[in-house]
Structure formats: C-alpha cells, structure tokens
Amino acid sequence: MAILRKSNTVLLGFVMGGGFFGSVLAEALKRFSSEGLLRDVFLKGFGIGINPPFTLDLHLFSFTLGFTIAINLFVVLGALFGVLVYKQV
C-alpha cells in the first residue's frame, strides 16, 4: 500500500472529499427525514458566492464568472472528518 505524501493539496482533497460526503449525506437525510427541529439544525444552510454571476458580453463572445458554496452542518462535519482522516494517513 502506497503512503501519501502529506501536502496542502492532499489536505485540500481530503477536506473537499469529506465536505462532498457530508453534502450527499445531508441531501439523503433531507429526503427521508420528517419536519422538525433536528432537520432544521442539521440541514439548514447558507450559500456564499457571487449571485447573480458576473457576465461580460462582447458580442463576439461572452464571459461569465460566478460560484456559490453551500454550507450546512453536515458539510462542516464532513470536512472535519476529512481532516481527521488526513491526520491518520
């Protein structure tokens, strides 16, 4: 089994992977959980980003720049889980 060299890029990969895992878990729980306080606490999130996206139209081509990051508690917990896994590797 190969050992990963610890670097900032590998850490970012683990954090993003953990955040993605948390996001998928949150979406699954959103579909199957009933309304209530726990659902609101764990699944309510907010978005950070450029909304609406910046668009530069030059008639020959148009350039659009925008991004949004959606954060909820499961995404944060997944990212922390990614950091813990990174430390164990």
Beta strands, then each sheet from edge to edge (+ up, - down):
strand 1: 46-49
strand 2: 54-57
strand 3: 62-65
strand 4: 68-71
sheet 1: 1+ 4-
sheet 2: 2+ 3-
end
